[in-house]
C-alpha cells in the first residue's frame, strides 16, 4: 500500500506525514522539492494540483490518497484534478480533508466550495472518507499581538481542535481505510470554549497578561486587508466570523476518540505546548 499526501507543506498534512513516516509507504506531493518536509521514510514527489499533467507520475502506484486543498476560489478545480489523477492511477480510497459545515447552503463560500468537492469525491467511484474538522487551534498562533488575542468567534463558543489530532485521525484512517469507508467525521476538541477562555489559558501558560479583543465581521475583514491578505480570503474569514458568532461552531463530539482511541487535546494543553511561541508575540 502506498499513500500519497497532498498539501504536504501545510499545517495538517505535515502532521499526517509525521504520523505515518516509518510506519507506512508514504509520498509527499510538493510543488517545490526544495521546500519539502525532511522526514525519514517519506518519499518526495513533485506535482502541482493546478497542472494536471504533472500529477500522473506522482500518482503512479498510489493506493490511498490524502486529499487536501488550500482555501481559495480555485480549490474545487484542484480537487477535481486530484480525483481525476486518482481515477486514472487506480487509487482505491480517498481520505478528503473538507471544512466544518461544508454544505451547499453553508454560511461561508469556503464551505460551499468544499461541498462541491465532497460531492465529487462521493460520486467518483472510489471508496472515500471525509473529515470536516472544527476550527484549528493552530489558527490562534498568529492571532496574538502583545497582550491582545484576536479571532473569529465573537462572543460565542467553538469546539476548536488541535491540528495534530486531526492528523492523528487522518493517519489512522489512511492506515486502515476499509474500516472508515463512506464515513464523514467532524473532529472537534474536548470542549467548546470562548476566546476569552483561550486568552486565559494562554496567559496561564506564558505567565503574561493576555485578553481577547472581539471584532465585528467588518472589523475582521478590514484588519485582514490592512495586514495584506487578499480580498477573497479576508471576506471569507469575515463570513466565518459571522457564522461562528452565531453559535454555529458551538459543539463537540467523540469522533477523534472513535478513530484514534484517545481523547483530543484541550486548548490548555495546546497553549502550554506552544507557550514559548505565544510568549514571544
C-alpha positions as CSV (number, residue, x, y, z in Angstrom):
1,X,0.0,0.0,0.0
2,X,1.3,3.4,-1.0
3,X,-0.2,6.6,0.5
4,X,0.1,10.0,-1.3
5,X,-0.2,13.1,0.9
6,X,-1.2,16.3,-0.9
7,X,-0.6,19.7,0.7
8,X,2.5,18.3,2.3
9,X,3.8,21.6,3.5
10,X,0.5,22.6,5.2
11,X,-0.3,22.5,8.9
12,X,-2.3,19.3,8.9
13,X,-0.5,17.4,6.1
14,X,2.9,17.9,7.8
15,X,1.5,16.3,10.9
16,X,-0.1,13.4,8.9
17,X,3.4,12.8,7.4
18,X,4.9,12.7,10.9
19,X,2.3,10.2,12.0
20,X,2.9,7.9,9.0
21,X,6.7,8.2,8.5
22,X,8.4,4.9,9.0
23,X,5.0,3.2,9.6
24,X,3.6,3.1,6.0
25,X,4.9,3.6,2.4
26,X,4.2,7.3,2.0
27,X,4.8,10.0,-0.5
28,X,4.7,13.8,-0.1
29,X,3.4,15.8,-3.0
30,X,5.0,19.2,-3.2
31,X,5.4,21.9,-5.9
32,X,8.9,22.6,-4.9
33,X,11.2,19.8,-3.8
34,X,13.5,22.3,-2.0
35,X,10.7,23.1,0.4
36,X,9.6,19.5,1.0
37,X,9.4,18.2,4.6
38,X,12.6,16.4,5.6
39,X,11.3,13.3,7.2
40,X,12.9,9.8,7.2
41,X,10.8,7.3,5.4
42,X,8.9,9.8,3.3
43,X,9.4,9.9,-0.5
44,X,9.0,13.3,-2.1
45,X,7.3,13.7,-5.5
46,X,6.9,17.0,-7.4
47,X,3.5,17.9,-8.8
48,X,1.0,20.7,-8.9
49,X,-2.7,20.3,-8.4
50,X,-3.2,23.3,-10.8
51,X,-1.3,21.4,-13.5
52,X,-2.9,18.0,-14.2
53,X,-0.1,16.7,-16.4
54,X,2.3,16.9,-13.5
55,X,0.2,14.5,-11.4
56,X,0.5,11.3,-13.5
57,X,4.0,10.3,-12.2
58,X,3.2,11.4,-8.7
59,X,0.1,9.2,-8.5
60,X,1.6,6.1,-10.2
61,X,1.3,3.1,-7.9
62,X,-0.7,5.0,-5.2
63,X,-3.4,3.1,-3.4
64,X,-4.7,5.6,-0.9
65,X,-4.9,9.4,-1.3
66,X,-4.9,12.1,1.4
67,X,-6.6,15.0,-0.4
68,X,-6.2,18.5,1.0
69,X,-6.5,21.7,-1.0
70,X,-5.8,25.2,0.4
71,X,-8.7,27.6,0.9
72,X,-9.3,29.6,-2.2
73,X,-11.6,30.1,-5.1
74,X,-9.8,27.5,-7.2
75,X,-9.9,24.8,-4.6
76,X,-12.7,22.8,-6.5
77,X,-10.5,22.7,-9.6
78,X,-7.5,21.5,-7.7
79,X,-9.6,18.8,-6.0
80,X,-11.1,17.8,-9.4
81,X,-7.6,17.4,-10.9
82,X,-6.5,15.2,-8.0
83,X,-9.6,13.0,-8.2
84,X,-9.1,12.6,-12.0
85,X,-5.5,11.6,-11.5
86,X,-6.6,9.2,-8.8
87,X,-9.1,7.5,-11.1
88,X,-6.5,7.2,-13.8
89,X,-4.0,5.7,-11.4
90,X,-6.4,3.2,-9.9
91,X,-6.4,4.7,-6.4
92,X,-8.6,2.6,-4.1
93,X,-9.5,5.1,-1.3
94,X,-9.6,8.9,-0.9
95,X,-9.5,10.5,2.5
96,X,-10.5,14.1,2.0
97,X,-9.9,17.0,4.4
98,X,-13.0,19.2,3.9
99,X,-14.2,22.0,6.1
100,X,-16.5,22.4,9.1
101,X,-20.2,22.7,8.0
102,X,-19.4,22.0,4.3
103,X,-22.8,22.1,2.6
104,X,-24.4,23.7,-0.5
105,X,-26.1,26.2,1.9
106,X,-23.1,26.8,4.2
107,X,-22.8,30.3,5.6
108,X,-19.3,30.7,4.1
109,X,-18.3,30.4,0.4
110,X,-15.4,28.2,1.5
111,X,-17.9,25.7,3.0
112,X,-20.0,25.8,-0.2
113,X,-16.9,25.1,-2.4
114,X,-15.9,22.2,-0.2
115,X,-19.4,20.8,-0.6
116,X,-18.9,20.7,-4.3
117,X,-15.6,18.8,-3.9
118,X,-17.1,16.4,-1.3
119,X,-19.9,15.5,-3.7
120,X,-17.4,14.9,-6.5
121,X,-15.4,12.5,-4.3
122,X,-18.5,10.7,-3.2
123,X,-19.6,10.2,-6.8
124,X,-16.1,9.3,-8.1
125,X,-16.5,5.6,-7.9
126,X,-13.5,5.5,-5.5
127,X,-14.1,4.5,-1.9
128,X,-13.9,7.6,0.4
129,X,-13.8,9.0,3.9
130,X,-14.3,12.7,4.6
131,X,-13.1,14.8,7.5
132,X,-14.9,18.1,8.3
133,X,-12.9,19.4,11.3
134,X,-13.7,22.3,13.6
135,X,-11.6,25.5,13.8
136,X,-7.9,24.7,14.2
137,X,-6.2,25.7,17.4
138,X,-3.1,26.5,15.3
139,X,-5.0,29.4,13.7
140,X,-4.6,31.3,17.0
141,X,-0.8,31.0,16.8
142,X,-0.9,34.1,14.5
143,X,-3.8,35.8,16.3
144,X,-1.9,37.3,19.3
145,X,-0.3,40.7,19.3
146,X,1.2,41.8,22.6
147,X,-1.4,41.5,25.3
148,X,-4.3,41.1,22.8
149,X,-5.8,37.9,21.3
150,X,-7.9,38.3,18.1
151,X,-10.1,35.7,16.4
152,X,-13.3,34.8,14.6
153,X,-15.6,33.6,17.4
154,X,-17.2,36.9,18.5
155,X,-18.6,36.1,22.0
156,X,-19.6,32.6,21.1
157,X,-18.0,29.2,22.0
158,X,-16.4,26.9,19.4
159,X,-15.2,23.3,19.8
160,X,-11.8,24.1,18.3
161,X,-9.3,21.3,17.7
162,X,-5.6,20.8,17.6
163,X,-4.4,20.1,14.0
164,X,-2.2,17.3,15.5
165,X,-5.4,15.5,16.5
166,X,-6.9,15.9,13.0
167,X,-3.7,14.5,11.6
168,X,-3.8,11.5,14.0
169,X,-7.3,10.7,12.9
170,X,-6.4,11.1,9.3
171,X,-3.3,8.9,9.6
172,X,-5.4,6.2,11.4
173,X,-7.9,6.2,8.6
174,X,-5.2,6.1,5.9
175,X,-3.6,3.1,7.6
176,X,-6.8,1.1,7.6
177,X,-9.2,2.9,5.2
178,X,-11.6,-0.1,4.9
179,X,-12.8,0.5,8.5
180,X,-14.0,4.0,7.6
181,X,-15.4,3.6,4.1
182,X,-18.3,6.0,3.4
183,X,-17.9,7.8,6.8
184,X,-18.0,11.6,7.4
185,X,-16.3,12.7,10.6
186,X,-16.4,16.1,12.1
187,X,-13.5,16.1,14.6
188,X,-13.6,18.6,17.5
189,X,-11.7,19.3,20.6
190,X,-12.9,18.0,24.0
191,X,-14.7,21.2,25.0
192,X,-16.3,24.2,23.4
193,X,-14.7,27.5,24.6
194,X,-14.8,31.2,24.1
195,X,-11.7,33.2,23.0
196,X,-11.9,34.9,26.4
197,X,-11.2,31.4,27.9
198,X,-8.5,30.8,25.3
199,X,-6.8,34.1,26.3
200,X,-6.9,33.0,29.9
201,X,-5.2,29.7,29.0
202,X,-2.5,31.5,27.1
203,X,-2.0,33.9,30.0
204,X,-1.6,31.0,32.4
205,X,0.8,29.2,30.1
206,X,3.0,32.2,29.4
207,X,2.7,33.9,32.8
208,X,1.9,37.1,30.9
209,X,-1.3,39.1,30.6
210,X,-3.5,38.3,27.6
211,X,-7.0,39.4,26.9
212,X,-9.3,38.8,24.0
213,X,-10.3,41.8,21.8
214,X,-13.5,40.9,19.9
215,X,-14.0,42.3,16.4
216,X,-17.1,42.5,14.3
217,X,-17.2,40.8,10.9
218,X,-16.5,44.1,9.1
219,X,-13.6,44.8,11.5
220,X,-12.1,41.4,10.8
221,X,-12.3,42.0,7.1
222,X,-10.8,45.5,7.3
223,X,-7.9,44.4,9.6
224,X,-7.0,41.5,7.4
225,X,-7.0,43.7,4.3
226,X,-4.8,46.2,6.1
227,X,-2.4,43.3,7.0
228,X,-2.1,42.4,3.3
229,X,-4.4,39.5,3.0
230,X,-6.2,39.2,-0.4
231,X,-9.8,40.4,-0.7
232,X,-11.3,36.9,-1.3
233,X,-9.7,35.4,1.8
234,X,-10.5,38.4,4.0
235,X,-14.1,38.3,3.0
236,X,-14.4,34.5,3.6
237,X,-12.8,34.9,7.1
238,X,-15.4,37.7,7.8
239,X,-18.1,35.2,6.8
240,X,-16.6,32.7,9.3
241,X,-16.7,35.4,12.0
242,X,-20.4,35.9,11.4
243,X,-21.1,32.2,11.4
244,X,-19.1,31.4,14.5
245,X,-20.5,34.4,16.3
246,X,-24.0,33.0,15.8
247,X,-23.0,29.8,17.7
248,X,-22.5,27.8,14.5
249,X,-19.4,26.1,15.9
250,X,-20.6,25.5,19.4
251,X,-20.5,21.7,19.6
252,X,-18.2,18.8,20.4
253,X,-18.2,15.1,19.7
254,X,-16.1,11.9,20.2
255,X,-15.0,11.4,16.6
256,X,-11.3,11.7,17.4
257,X,-11.6,9.2,20.2
258,X,-13.6,6.9,17.9
259,X,-10.9,6.9,15.3
260,X,-7.7,7.3,17.3
261,X,-8.6,5.6,20.6
262,X,-7.8,8.6,22.8
263,X,-9.3,11.9,23.7
264,X,-8.2,15.0,21.7
265,X,-6.0,17.7,23.3
266,X,-7.6,20.6,25.3
267,X,-6.8,24.2,24.4
268,X,-5.0,24.5,27.7
269,X,-2.7,21.7,26.7
270,X,-2.2,23.3,23.3
271,X,-1.3,26.7,24.9
272,X,1.2,25.0,27.2
273,X,2.8,23.2,24.3
274,X,3.2,26.5,22.5
275,X,3.9,28.8,25.4
276,X,7.2,30.0,24.1
277,X,5.7,30.9,20.8
278,X,2.8,32.8,22.4
279,X,5.2,34.5,24.9
280,X,7.3,35.9,22.0
281,X,4.4,37.5,20.2
